[in-house]
Amino acid sequence: MELSGVLFLITMGITGYFLFYILGLPTPALLGPFFLVMVATALGFPLEPVAPVVTRGLQVILGTFIGFGINREVLGNMKKLFIPSLLIILWTLVITFGLGSILIYNFDIDPATAFLSTAPSGLAESAMLAIEVEAEVGMVSMFQLSRFLLTLLLFPVIIRMLQKKTKDSTNYPYHTLVIMRLKKLVGKNRDRKKSHRSREAIFLQMKTFLIGMLGALMGVILSIPAGALMGSFLAVMVMSLIGSKMGKPHENIRTFMQLGVGSTLGLNVSQASWLDLKSVFVPMIAFTLLMFLTSFGLYLVLMKLTKWDQYSCIISVAPAGVTPMTILAYEHADNPLEVSLLHMVRLMTVKVVILPVLVMYLMSL
């Protein structure tokens, strides 16, 4: 991407964040850039794909934040995830092979394309897996995109409804809340106490990210699913568990990461091709709705089984990618770490179970 394109993308991302924040919309740093970049592209503004190194850099930041939050106490509670993880795995397998078989036998689609289209994993992850097994990347991306868009369209509504039940923000008229957020954004009513950051604190933060970068590099080299995210997460987690002194990443860095992820996702969606999908348009929509209905049933089971808050359970079963759902979890859920781990379990199921099945099938031809 040329420098002018990068600057324009950054401008759109920041503008989207400010707009969503002022209007009080949920997860403004992620959803604001996402929607504004889509609108800008639809209006004809020329934008090129973001370099893979940028996407991996954003995953490193996210993985570092997740890994830093794991300590021995959290690790001791991981056993509670066994049954939820098993449910997620079974749901993933049934949905993938059940709906995929319909595409194979009723629409004459090859198994690799069919199963990767119906696998409830992320848009970027599924596209990369499709390339590995030489499936039709365009069709796989469109099936995943339909679920991804529906997730990002529905979740702001769901979150807003839940927030109205839990937050007493109705004491002020909406326009008053908008003005209050605008004043806070430009610096008025802000706590102006200066926080002195010592050289040691800065050094420890740099150390944390260096560990995350090294872990991400190993994850990519070893072809781990979502390698940059998983690698940085595991590296920082291990160092945290063995007692290595590290510094907590600054919250502004997380906001920057969300801006980047939202802008990148909006760009990817805008530049996807919708051609040659007429024959599978109806099953694509039907499967998307069916997947959301079954995930809602899984959400009800998780609510009774785990006793987690509604945000955690809803985001845990959302059929979208690891990165955006983890961001939503850390913004709204009480159990963000558990949510991110369940999404990683689902991605591992696709990579470790479903992908080898496809490879063995292709080798038998």
Secondary structure, 3 states (H helix, E strand, C coil): CCHHHHHHHHHHHHHHHHHHHHHCCCCHHHHHHHHHHHHHHHCCCCCCCCCHHHHHHHHHHHHHHHHHCCCHHHHHCHHHHHHHHHHHHHHHHHHHHHHHHHHHHHHCCCHHHHHHHHCCCCHHHHHHHHHHCCCCHHHHHHHHHHHHHHHHHHHHHHHHHHHHHHCCCCCCCHHHHHHHHHHHHHCCCCCCCCCCCCHHHHHHHHHHHHHHHHHHHHHHHCCCCCHHHHHHHHHHHHHHHCCCCCCCCCHHHHHHHHHHHHHHHHHHHHCCCCCCCHHHHHHHHHHHHHHHHHHHHHHHHHHHHHCCCHHHHHHHCCCCCHHHHHHHHHHHCCCHHHHHHHHHHHHHHHHHHHHHHHHHHHHHC
